Amino acid sequence: MTFARFRALHHADEPLLLPCAWDHASAAALAEAGFAAIGTTSLGVAAAAGKPDAGRATREETLTLARAMTGLGVPVTVDIEDGFAEAPGEVADLVAELAALGVAGINIEDGRGDRLADVPAQARLVAVVKRRVPGVFLNARTDAFWLGLPDARALALERARAYAEAGADGVFVPGASAERDIEALVAAAGVPLNVLVRPGVPVRRLAGLGVARLSYGSLLFRAALRAAVTTALAVARGEPVADDVPSYRQVEALHRYGSRTGDDAGGG
C-alpha cells in the first residue's frame, strides 16, 4: 500500500527529504531525480494560478495536480491548506477524494490568517478526517512559529500534543529552527516531526535532533522564479546562460515519466 510505504519513510534511519512541486512537470522531474516521495507547495500552486495562498481559492487546482502526480510511481502528499472548508465533514470528503486518487498523505494547517484555529476545534478536525480516511498520512501543521506569535514554543508544544492525541500521523512545525525548540517538539509530539529544510544546516544534524521529515516548502518554486528571471536578463544583456538547462526533449518527455515506472502509484 502507498500509505504504508509513505509511513515507513518517516521511520527510516535518515529523515525523509520531501521536495514540493507546483505542477506535473516539476513533480515528474523530482521523481525522476530519485526522491522517495513528493509533496506539493500551496504557495506554488496558488501563485502559478494567479491566486492567493491560504485563501481557499485553489481547491480545484490542488485536486487537478494531485490527480496528475499520483501516476509518478512515488508516494504523493498534498498540502490542502486548512482543508478548503469550515465543516470537518467537508474536509474529510476532500481527503477521501484525494485518497481515491492514490494520494498517500496530506498537510492540514491550523493557521487562519494572522491567528491560529482553536485547539479543540482543530483537534476535532484532525480526528474526523483520520477516522473517515485512516489510510492517508495526516501531517498536522501548526503555524505558531510561522506567524511569529508570542510564546510560539508553548503554543506549538500544546498543539503538537493535541493533534497527535487526536490521531495525526505526524506534526509539521514550519518556522521552528532553534535546536532546543526542535528537541522539545520531538519529545512532546510522540509522532514524526516535520520541519522546513534549512539551507546550510546538514541533514544529519537535524536527524540527530530527532527530525523525521524535512519539507522544502515553497523553496523550489521561488528558486525557479529567480532562475527564470535571471536567465531572461542574462539573454537580454548578451551574457551566457547555464549550459545544463534541460533540453526541450527532456522536458517534453516528462509527461510520460509515470507510465515508465510501473510502480504501485495507485491505492490509498
C-alpha contacts under 8 A as a table, 3 or more apart, distances in Angstrom:
res1	aa1	res2	aa2	distance
1	M	4	A	5.36
1	M	5	R	6.28
1	M	264	D	7.67
1	M	267	G	6.60
1	M	268	G	6.72
2	T	5	R	5.03
2	T	6	F	6.04
2	T	75	P	6.04
2	T	102	G	7.61
2	T	103	V	7.94
2	T	104	A	5.77
2	T	264	D	7.06
2	T	265	A	6.82
2	T	266	G	7.24
2	T	267	G	6.40
2	T	268	G	6.09
3	F	6	F	5.11
3	F	7	R	5.98
3	F	75	P	7.68
3	F	104	A	4.89
3	F	105	G	7.27
3	F	135	G	5.98
3	F	136	V	5.96
3	F	137	F	6.56
3	F	268	G	6.05
4	A	7	R	5.06
4	A	8	A	6.10
5	R	8	A	5.27
5	R	9	L	6.67
5	R	75	P	7.48
6	F	9	L	5.30
6	F	10	H	7.23
6	F	37	A	7.43
6	F	75	P	5.92
6	F	104	A	6.56
6	F	105	G	7.78
6	F	137	F	7.68
7	R	10	H	5.53
7	R	11	H	7.25
7	R	137	F	6.77
8	A	11	H	5.25
8	A	12	A	6.64
9	L	12	A	5.51
9	L	15	P	7.83
9	L	16	L	6.02
10	H	15	P	6.75
10	H	16	L	6.09
10	H	192	P	6.40
10	H	212	A	5.43
10	H	213	R	6.41
11	H	15	P	7.92
11	H	192	P	7.70
11	H	212	A	6.90
12	A	15	P	6.78
12	A	16	L	7.75
12	A	212	A	7.99
14	E	204	R	7.59
14	E	207	A	6.46
14	E	212	A	7.34
15	P	203	V	7.45
15	P	207	A	6.04
15	P	211	V	6.38
15	P	212	A	4.45
15	P	213	R	4.90
15	P	214	L	6.56
16	L	36	A	7.85
16	L	212	A	6.21
16	L	213	R	4.50
16	L	214	L	6.00
17	L	35	F	7.48
17	L	36	A	7.83
17	L	37	A	7.92
17	L	213	R	6.14
17	L	214	L	5.02
17	L	215	S	6.29
17	L	216	Y	7.79
18	L	35	F	7.49
18	L	36	A	7.85
18	L	37	A	6.17
18	L	38	I	5.72
18	L	39	G	6.21
18	L	213	R	7.13
18	L	214	L	5.92
18	L	215	S	4.75
18	L	216	Y	6.15
19	P	30	L	7.35
19	P	35	F	7.69
19	P	37	A	7.76
19	P	38	I	5.66
19	P	39	G	6.05
19	P	40	T	7.88
19	P	215	S	6.12
19	P	216	Y	4.99
19	P	217	G	7.23
19	P	220	L	7.62
20	C	27	A	7.51
20	C	38	I	5.93
20	C	39	G	4.39
20	C	40	T	4.45
20	C	41	T	5.30
20	C	215	S	7.30
20	C	216	Y	5.94
20	C	217	G	5.92
20	C	218	S	6.84
20	C	220	L	7.07
21	A	24	H	7.55
21	A	26	S	5.35
21	A	27	A	4.97
21	A	30	L	7.92
21	A	38	I	7.07
21	A	39	G	6.17
21	A	40	T	4.72
21	A	41	T	5.95
21	A	44	G	7.50
21	A	220	L	7.64
21	A	221	F	7.42
22	W	26	S	6.50
22	W	27	A	7.23
22	W	40	T	5.88
22	W	41	T	5.89
22	W	42	S	7.64
22	W	44	G	5.06
22	W	45	V	4.90
22	W	48	A	7.57
22	W	65	L	7.68
22	W	221	F	7.10
23	D	26	S	5.58
23	D	27	A	6.29
23	D	45	V	7.19
23	D	65	L	6.19
24	H	27	A	5.07
24	H	28	A	5.94
24	H	65	L	6.62
24	H	68	A	6.11
24	H	69	M	6.12
24	H	255	H	7.58
25	A	28	A	5.13
25	A	29	A	6.05
25	A	251	V	7.42
25	A	254	L	6.10
25	A	255	H	7.00
26	S	29	A	5.16
26	S	30	L	6.21
27	A	30	L	5.19
27	A	31	A	6.17
27	A	38	I	6.76
27	A	69	M	6.66
28	A	31	A	5.05
28	A	32	E	6.00
28	A	69	M	7.53
28	A	72	L	6.49
28	A	254	L	5.95
28	A	255	H	7.49
28	A	257	Y	6.37
28	A	258	G	7.49
29	A	32	E	5.07
29	A	33	A	6.14
29	A	254	L	6.80
30	L	33	A	4.98
30	L	34	G	6.75
30	L	35	F	6.22
30	L	38	I	7.36
31	A	34	G	5.35
31	A	35	F	5.43
31	A	36	A	7.34
31	A	37	A	7.36
31	A	38	I	7.06
31	A	72	L	6.83
31	A	73	G	7.90
31	A	74	V	6.94
32	E	35	F	7.52
32	E	257	Y	7.41
35	F	38	I	7.05
36	A	74	V	6.20
36	A	75	P	7.35
37	A	74	V	5.26
37	A	75	P	4.89
37	A	76	V	5.90
37	A	77	T	7.78
38	I	74	V	7.06
38	I	75	P	6.53
38	I	76	V	5.10
38	I	77	T	6.47
39	G	76	V	5.69
39	G	77	T	4.70
39	G	78	V	5.67
39	G	79	D	7.34
40	T	44	G	7.97
40	T	45	V	7.70
40	T	77	T	6.78
40	T	78	V	5.28
40	T	79	D	5.76
40	T	217	G	7.85
41	T	44	G	5.20
41	T	45	V	6.22
41	T	78	V	7.94
41	T	79	D	6.41
41	T	217	G	5.72
41	T	218	S	5.43
41	T	221	F	7.99
42	S	45	V	5.10
42	S	46	A	5.99
42	S	53	D	6.31
42	S	54	A	7.46
42	S	79	D	5.91
42	S	80	I	7.32
42	S	81	E	6.93
42	S	218	S	7.68
43	L	46	A	5.17
43	L	47	A	5.86
43	L	52	P	7.75
43	L	53	D	5.19
43	L	54	A	7.86
43	L	218	S	6.23
44	G	47	A	5.17
44	G	48	A	5.88
44	G	218	S	6.24
44	G	221	F	5.76
44	G	222	R	7.92
45	V	48	A	5.34
45	V	49	A	6.38
45	V	58	T	7.46
45	V	61	E	7.11
45	V	62	T	7.13
46	A	49	A	5.17
46	A	50	G	6.18
46	A	51	K	4.87
46	A	52	P	5.71
46	A	53	D	5.38
46	A	57	A	7.66
46	A	58	T	6.19
47	A	50	G	4.91
47	A	51	K	5.62
47	A	52	P	6.65
47	A	53	D	7.23
48	A	51	K	7.60
49	A	61	E	7.85
51	K	57	A	6.61
51	K	58	T	7.35
52	P	55	G	5.85
52	P	57	A	6.93
53	D	56	R	7.68
53	D	57	A	7.57
54	A	57	A	7.62
54	A	81	E	5.75
54	A	82	D	7.38
54	A	113	G	7.71
55	G	58	T	7.86
56	R	59	R	6.55
56	R	81	E	7.46
56	R	82	D	7.77
56	R	83	G	7.90
56	R	84	F	4.78
56	R	85	A	7.45
57	A	84	F	7.80
58	T	61	E	5.10
58	T	62	T	5.94
59	R	62	T	5.16
59	R	63	L	6.33
59	R	80	I	7.68
59	R	84	F	6.41
60	E	63	L	5.09
60	E	64	T	6.09
61	E	64	T	5.04
61	E	65	L	6.13
62	T	65	L	5.21
62	T	66	A	6.12
62	T	78	V	7.74
62	T	80	I	7.38
63	L	66	A	5.04
63	L	67	R	6.12
63	L	98	L	7.13
64	T	67	R	5.18
64	T	68	A	6.39
65	L	68	A	5.10
65	L	69	M	6.13
66	A	69	M	5.13
66	A	70	T	6.21
66	A	76	V	7.74
66	A	78	V	6.94
66	A	98	L	7.20
66	A	101	L	7.46
66	A	103	V	7.00
67	R	70	T	5.77
67	R	71	G	7.79
67	R	101	L	6.03
68	A	71	G	6.50
69	M	72	L	5.71
69	M	76	V	6.96
70	T	73	G	7.06
70	T	74	V	7.52
70	T	75	P	7.36
70	T	76	V	6.33
70	T	101	L	6.96
70	T	102	G	5.79
70	T	103	V	6.32
70	T	265	A	5.70
70	T	266	G	6.64
71	G	74	V	7.97
71	G	258	G	4.97
71	G	259	S	7.20
71	G	265	A	5.47
71	G	266	G	7.13
72	L	257	Y	6.56
72	L	258	G	3.98
72	L	259	S	7.51
72	L	261	T	7.01
72	L	263	D	7.95
72	L	265	A	6.53
73	G	258	G	6.09
73	G	261	T	5.75
73	G	262	G	6.92
73	G	263	D	4.69
73	G	264	D	6.09
73	G	265	A	4.62
74	V	263	D	7.56
74	V	264	D	7.90
74	V	265	A	6.14
75	P	103	V	7.00
75	P	104	A	5.68
75	P	105	G	8.00
75	P	265	A	6.76
76	V	103	V	5.40
76	V	104	A	5.47
76	V	105	G	6.50
77	T	103	V	6.11
77	T	104	A	5.63
77	T	105	G	4.14
77	T	106	I	5.03
77	T	107	N	7.32
78	V	103	V	7.35
78	V	105	G	6.26
78	V	106	I	4.64
78	V	107	N	6.17
79	D	106	I	5.67
79	D	107	N	4.65
79	D	108	I	6.58
80	I	83	G	5.18
80	I	84	F	6.85
80	I	106	I	6.70
80	I	107	N	6.00
80	I	108	I	5.75
81	E	84	F	6.72
81	E	107	N	7.04
81	E	108	I	5.46
81	E	109	E	5.66
82	D	85	A	7.20
82	D	108	I	5.34
82	D	109	E	5.02
82	D	110	D	6.43
82	D	111	G	7.28
82	D	112	R	7.77
83	G	86	E	7.68
83	G	91	V	5.15
83	G	94	L	7.67
83	G	108	I	6.26
83	G	109	E	7.91
84	F	91	V	6.90
85	A	88	P	7.57
85	A	90	E	6.32
85	A	91	V	5.99
86	E	90	E	7.49
86	E	91	V	7.60
87	A	90	E	5.37
87	A	91	V	6.57
88	P	91	V	5.07
88	P	92	A	6.11
88	P	124	R	7.77
88	P	125	L	5.14
88	P	128	V	6.34
88	P	129	V	7.03
89	G	92	A	4.99
89	G	93	D	6.20
89	G	128	V	7.06
89	G	129	V	7.50
90	E	93	D	4.97
90	E	94	L	6.45
91	V	94	L	5.14
91	V	95	V	6.36
91	V	129	V	6.97
92	A	95	V	5.04
92	A	96	A	6.06
92	A	128	V	6.82
92	A	129	V	4.60
92	A	130	K	7.98
92	A	132	R	6.36
92	A	133	V	7.20
93	D	96	A	5.06
93	D	97	E	6.23
94	L	97	E	5.03
94	L	98	L	6.28
95	V	98	L	4.96
95	V	99	A	6.09
95	V	106	I	7.71
95	V	129	V	7.24
95	V	133	V	6.99
96	A	99	A	4.99
96	A	100	A	6.19
96	A	132	R	7.47
96	A	133	V	5.92
97	E	100	A	5.10
97	E	101	L	6.52
98	L	101	L	5.11
98	L	102	G	6.63
98	L	103	V	5.49
99	A	102	G	5.08
99	A	103	V	4.90
99	A	104	A	6.75
99	A	133	V	7.62
99	A	135	G	7.61
99	A	136	V	6.62
99	A	267	G	7.28
99	A	268	G	5.07
100	A	103	V	7.30
100	A	267	G	6.82
100	A	268	G	6.39
101	L	266	G	6.97
101	L	267	G	7.24
101	L	268	G	7.76
102	G	265	A	6.54
102	G	266	G	4.48
102	G	267	G	4.62
102	G	268	G	5.15
103	V	106	I	7.88
103	V	136	V	7.36
103	V	266	G	7.77
103	V	267	G	7.64
103	V	268	G	6.38
104	A	135	G	7.58
104	A	136	V	5.27
104	A	137	F	6.15
104	A	268	G	6.09
105	G	136	V	4.92
105	G	137	F	4.19
105	G	138	L	5.81
105	G	139	N	7.29
106	I	136	V	7.10
106	I	137	F	6.28
106	I	138	L	5.31
106	I	139	N	6.01
107	N	138	L	6.27
107	N	139	N	4.79
107	N	140	A	5.98
107	N	141	R	6.53
108	I	138	L	7.49
108	I	139	N	6.51
108	I	140	A	5.36
108	I	141	R	5.78
109	E	140	A	6.15
109	E	141	R	4.43
109	E	142	T	5.83
109	E	143	D	7.09
110	D	116	L	5.55
110	D	117	A	5.25
110	D	122	Q	6.61
110	D	140	A	7.96
110	D	141	R	6.32
110	D	142	T	5.35
110	D	143	D	6.35
111	G	114	D	7.14
111	G	115	R	6.01
111	G	116	L	4.67
111	G	117	A	6.26
111	G	142	T	6.80
111	G	143	D	5.40
111	G	144	A	7.93
112	R	115	R	5.23
112	R	116	L	5.39
112	R	117	A	6.16
113	G	116	L	7.72
114	D	147	L	6.56
115	R	147	L	7.55
116	L	143	D	7.06
116	L	144	A	7.29
117	A	121	A	7.06
117	A	122	Q	6.26
118	D	121	A	5.39
118	D	122	Q	6.15
119	V	122	Q	5.22
119	V	123	A	5.97
119	V	159	R	6.59
119	V	162	A	7.32
120	P	123	A	5.12
120	P	124	R	6.07
121	A	124	R	5.11
121	A	125	L	6.26
122	Q	125	L	4.94
122	Q	126	V	6.28
122	Q	163	Y	7.69
123	A	126	V	5.07
123	A	127	A	6.21
123	A	162	A	6.19
123	A	163	Y	5.29
123	A	166	A	5.60
124	R	127	A	4.97
124	R	128	V	6.05
124	R	166	A	6.99
125	L	128	V	5.18
125	L	129	V	6.16
126	V	129	V	5.35
126	V	130	K	6.03
126	V	138	L	7.83
126	V	140	A	7.45
126	V	163	Y	6.69
126	V	166	A	6.13
126	V	167	G	6.67
126	V	168	A	6.44
127	A	130	K	5.19
127	A	131	R	5.93
127	A	166	A	5.03
127	A	167	G	5.78
127	A	168	A	7.64
128	V	131	R	5.21
128	V	132	R	6.15
129	V	132	R	5.18
129	V	133	V	5.94
129	V	134	P	7.84
130	K	133	V	5.12
130	K	134	P	4.97
130	K	136	V	7.59
130	K	138	L	7.07
130	K	167	G	6.41
130	K	168	A	7.22
131	R	134	P	5.68
133	V	136	V	6.06
134	P	137	F	7.75
135	G	268	G	5.72
136	V	268	G	6.61
137	F	168	A	7.74
137	F	169	D	5.73
137	F	170	G	7.61
138	L	168	A	5.34
138	L	169	D	5.25
138	L	170	G	6.45
139	N	168	A	6.14
139	N	169	D	5.92
139	N	170	G	4.57
139	N	171	V	5.30
139	N	172	F	6.29
140	A	160	A	8.00
140	A	163	Y	6.55
140	A	168	A	6.05
140	A	169	D	7.77
140	A	170	G	6.20
140	A	171	V	4.78
140	A	172	F	5.85
141	R	171	V	5.75
141	R	172	F	4.35
141	R	173	V	5.83
141	R	174	P	7.67
142	T	145	F	7.92
142	T	156	A	6.40
142	T	159	R	6.84
142	T	160	A	7.44
142	T	171	V	7.65
142	T	172	F	6.37
142	T	173	V	5.46
142	T	174	P	7.48
143	D	146	W	4.78
143	D	147	L	5.88
143	D	156	A	7.71
143	D	173	V	6.50
143	D	174	P	6.61
143	D	175	G	7.84
144	A	147	L	5.65
144	A	148	G	6.50
144	A	149	L	5.78
144	A	152	A	4.94
144	A	153	R	7.41
144	A	155	L	6.19
144	A	156	A	5.66
144	A	173	V	7.73
145	F	148	G	4.98
145	F	149	L	6.31
145	F	152	A	5.22
145	F	153	R	7.21
145	F	156	A	7.40
145	F	173	V	7.18
145	F	174	P	6.65
145	F	175	G	4.97
145	F	176	A	5.88
146	W	149	L	7.85
146	W	173	V	7.81
146	W	174	P	5.73
146	W	175	G	4.77
146	W	176	A	7.70
148	G	152	A	6.81
149	L	152	A	5.23
151	D	154	A	5.44
151	D	155	L	6.26
152	A	155	L	5.09
152	A	156	A	5.95
153	R	156	A	5.13
153	R	157	L	6.09
153	R	181	D	6.63
154	A	157	L	5.19
154	A	158	E	6.22
155	L	158	E	5.25
155	L	159	R	6.20
156	A	159	R	5.11
156	A	160	A	5.89
156	A	173	V	7.37
156	A	185	L	7.62
157	L	160	A	5.13
157	L	161	R	6.29
157	L	184	A	7.55
157	L	185	L	5.92
157	L	188	A	6.28
157	L	189	A	7.45
158	E	161	R	5.43
158	E	162	A	6.24
159	R	162	A	4.94
159	R	163	Y	5.95
160	A	163	Y	5.40
160	A	164	A	6.10
160	A	171	V	6.19
160	A	185	L	7.20
160	A	188	A	6.84
160	A	189	A	5.11
161	R	164	A	5.26
161	R	165	E	6.09
161	R	188	A	5.97
161	R	189	A	4.98
161	R	190	G	7.70
162	A	165	E	5.15
162	A	166	A	6.17
163	Y	166	A	4.93
163	Y	167	G	6.49
163	Y	168	A	5.58
163	Y	171	V	7.55
164	A	167	G	5.25
164	A	168	A	4.71
164	A	169	D	6.86
164	A	170	G	7.09
164	A	171	V	7.28
164	A	189	A	6.13
164	A	190	G	7.16
164	A	191	V	6.62
165	E	168	A	7.17
168	A	171	V	7.05
168	A	191	V	7.90
169	D	191	V	6.27
169	D	192	P	7.20
170	G	191	V	5.21
170	G	192	P	4.80
170	G	193	L	5.96
170	G	194	N	7.17
171	V	189	A	7.13
171	V	191	V	6.87
171	V	192	P	6.42
171	V	193	L	5.14
171	V	194	N	5.94
172	F	193	L	6.01
172	F	194	N	4.42
172	F	195	V	5.82
173	V	176	A	5.96
173	V	193	L	7.66
173	V	194	N	6.34
173	V	195	V	5.45
173	V	196	L	7.81
174	P	194	N	7.85
174	P	195	V	5.35
174	P	196	L	5.59
175	G	195	V	7.45
175	G	196	L	7.10
176	A	181	D	6.63
176	A	182	I	6.57
176	A	195	V	6.82
177	S	181	D	7.05
177	S	182	I	6.71
177	S	195	V	7.97
178	A	181	D	5.30
178	A	182	I	6.36
179	E	182	I	5.11
179	E	183	E	6.13
179	E	209	L	7.17
180	R	183	E	5.19
180	R	184	A	6.17
181	D	184	A	5.16
181	D	185	L	6.17
182	I	185	L	5.09
182	I	186	V	6.17
182	I	209	L	6.86
182	I	210	G	7.96
182	I	211	V	7.65
183	E	186	V	5.18
183	E	187	A	6.32
183	E	209	L	5.72
183	E	210	G	6.89
184	A	187	A	5.19
184	A	188	A	6.07
185	L	188	A	5.01
185	L	189	A	5.91
185	L	193	L	7.37
186	V	189	A	5.61
186	V	190	G	6.58
186	V	191	V	7.57
186	V	192	P	7.38
186	V	193	L	5.94
186	V	209	L	7.92
186	V	210	G	6.20
186	V	211	V	7.05
187	A	190	G	6.10
189	A	192	P	7.56
189	A	193	L	7.36
192	P	211	V	7.06
192	P	212	A	5.29
192	P	213	R	7.25
193	L	210	G	7.60
193	L	211	V	5.35
193	L	212	A	5.41
193	L	213	R	6.36
194	N	211	V	6.28
194	N	212	A	6.05
194	N	213	R	4.51
194	N	214	L	5.70
194	N	215	S	6.99
195	V	211	V	7.27
195	V	213	R	6.58
195	V	214	L	5.35
195	V	215	S	6.29
196	L	214	L	5.38
196	L	215	S	4.80
196	L	216	Y	5.90
196	L	217	G	6.61
197	V	201	V	7.99
197	V	214	L	5.30
197	V	215	S	5.73
197	V	216	Y	5.51
198	R	201	V	5.46
199	P	202	P	7.98
201	V	205	R	7.03
201	V	206	L	7.70
202	P	205	R	5.38
202	P	206	L	6.93
203	V	206	L	5.31
203	V	207	A	6.08
204	R	207	A	4.81
204	R	208	G	6.08
205	R	208	G	5.08
205	R	209	L	6.66
206	L	209	L	5.08
206	L	210	G	6.64
206	L	211	V	5.65
207	A	210	G	5.14
207	A	211	V	5.12
207	A	212	A	6.87
208	G	211	V	7.38
211	V	214	L	7.49
216	Y	219	L	5.73
216	Y	220	L	7.02
217	G	220	L	7.58
218	S	221	F	5.37
218	S	222	R	6.22
219	L	222	R	5.24
219	L	223	A	6.05
220	L	223	A	4.95
220	L	224	A	6.04
221	F	224	A	5.06
221	F	225	L	6.38
222	R	225	L	5.15
222	R	226	R	6.35
223	A	226	R	5.07
223	A	227	A	6.13
224	A	227	A	5.00
224	A	228	A	6.13
225	L	228	A	5.15
225	L	229	V	6.34
226	R	229	V	5.32
226	R	230	T	5.95
227	A	230	T	5.04
227	A	231	T	5.97
228	A	231	T	5.26
228	A	232	A	6.19
229	V	232	A	5.06
229	V	233	L	6.15
230	T	233	L	5.24
230	T	234	A	6.13
231	T	234	A	5.02
231	T	235	V	6.27
231	T	241	V	6.20
232	A	235	V	5.33
232	A	236	A	6.30
233	L	236	A	4.98
233	L	237	R	6.21
234	A	237	R	5.15
234	A	238	G	6.16
234	A	239	E	4.86
234	A	240	P	6.53
234	A	241	V	6.47
235	V	238	G	5.07
235	V	239	E	5.78
235	V	240	P	7.06
235	V	241	V	7.20
236	A	239	E	7.58
242	A	245	V	6.14
246	P	250	Q	6.03
246	P	251	V	6.52
247	S	250	Q	5.13
247	S	251	V	6.36
248	Y	251	V	5.34
248	Y	252	E	6.02
249	R	252	E	5.00
249	R	253	A	6.04
250	Q	253	A	5.25
250	Q	254	L	6.76
251	V	254	L	5.37
252	E	255	H	6.56
253	A	256	R	5.61
253	A	257	Y	6.90
254	L	257	Y	5.09
255	H	258	G	7.39
256	R	259	S	5.51
256	R	260	R	6.74
257	Y	260	R	5.39
257	Y	261	T	6.86
258	G	261	T	5.49
258	G	262	G	7.53
259	S	262	G	6.48
264	D	267	G	7.64
